């Protein structure tokens, strides 16, 4: 049910966010817990669910490298996917990035905005979501390619229209069209839903791509507090849910390896 809600099988017909699904899961768990305490139920079915609080189902870490290598950072939608996998940023945070938010000298991405459904910048999801993310070499190269592609696109637009605009500037969105207009977050989601099967990612959401990054970090035993800051989680418990999932997966692998 949680996976169905994340994939768009909701009353609105749109995919629900991980936070929304988590809230539903927590509410259900508490309702059944109280029912057991009151003698109205024999057991809490949420206890036996694979992920009690609606944690995301990230794709296997194996195969992510092949997916990333098949994407072109010069193309906006493919850049967004590479950024989600390479930094753990949320969809709205990626769409909200401007050129000024990229500090190549310091090697940092400054996440200071989210975006609403119309593509307008807004405040980040939480205060903890405002953060400076270090750029690995691959992401730095992606950002340089994306900005170069925008410059070429704008030059072509100026040539076709005879107008002096658009021109690349500090306020140019990294996710923009040929006129320099910021794209809408849902456009990225729609693109991914139309193309994910071709990448062998059936049923996976963009948020799952973010979680693949966080899961990989947890598997490398990154300090939970460091991971919380990198992820922009307001609650430590959200970060620890990822650690708990990874730890249990590793326990299963260890037991299966010793299955006589």
Beta strands, then each sheet from edge to edge (+ up, - down):
strand 1: 102-103
strand 2: 108-111
strand 3: 114-115
strand 4: 121-122
strand 5: 131-134
sheet 1: 1+ 2- 5+
sheet 2: 3+ 4-
end
